[in-house]
Amino acid sequence: MRSTLTVVAVSLTFGIAAAAHGETPNGGKRAYQKCYSCHATEPHKNDLEGPSLYGVVGRRIASEPGFDYSPAMRSFAAKYPRWTPELLDRFITDPETVVPKTRMGFPGMRDAKERAALIEYLKSLAEN
């Protein structure tokens, strides 16, 4: 019983400490590590291969100022007004299937829990 309580206490402490440091307990910041080489999380920082992900949840698609979107992404934006969590989930799962001929050279994130954590992390960026 005592070891179970210790595990629970350590788990709670880790979750609270992770949340205080901007990391969701479910690993969203960790999942973002697959994105950081191409996408910044600071507002309007578009000096990488992809646009900033700051405020992406709810943002109009292909609208980040200063980023040159592909024709495929601009065409996609004409059909879909905003990045909803559900649409982001589909896109992150398999970018090429959702936006054929996208410039995003990412094979996709297959794990649904990892995608959900990533989307929650991205939502939290604009909330802070």
Buried (B, 14 or more C-beta within 10 A) or exposed (E): EEEEEEEEEEEEEEBEEBEEEEBBBBBBBBBBEBBEEBBBBEEBBBEBEBBBBBBBBEBEBBBBEEBEBBEBBEBBBEEBEBBBBEBBBBBBBBBBEBBEEBBBEBEBBEEEEBBBBBBBBBBBBBEE
